[in-house]
Amino acid sequence: MGKKDSKAADPRARVRKLMKAGKVKKKCCRSKPRCKKCPVLALKKAKAEFAKAA
């Protein structure tokens, strides 16, 4: 109905939620230099945000 809450307890859970929603790929393809749907990049970003918030 509305936007899904992407605030999870830890960065990995947040990325898992994004994967389930189809926002992030399940595996890194490594064919491109880190595409926008890369799970590795998403996890890095989530960790940075998590550290910044704490």
N, C-alpha and C positions, 0 to 999 in steps of 0.2 A: 504494500500500500504506500509506504513512504521509503525513504532512504534506509538502507540497512546500517546498523551500527557497526562501525569498523574498529571500535575501541575494544581491544581484547586484553586479557590478563598479561600475556607475554607476546613478544614479536612473532614467534613461530606460529602461535595460535591465530594471530592477525593475518599472517600470510596464508595460512590454511583456509581461513574464511574467504579471502580474496580469490584463492584457487577455486573454491567451491562455487563462488559467484561468477567465475569465468573471467575475472579481471586479470588474472595472472596464470601463466602456463604451469603445467605440472612439473615439467622438466626443462632445464636450460638447454636450448638447441645448439649453442656455441657456433652456429653457422654465421651469425652476424655479430658484430662487436657489441653485444648486450642490447637486445631489443627492449622495447618499452614494457613488454609483458614478461620479462625475465624474472623468475623466482629468486635468483641470487641477488639481483638488484633490489627487488622488493623487500627481501629480508634485511639487506644492508640499510635500506631507508627506514624500515620499521624499527630496527635496533637504534638508529640514530635518534629517531623521534622519541623512542622509549627512554633513552638516556637523557635527552634534553628535558623531558617532562619530570624525570626523577630528581 
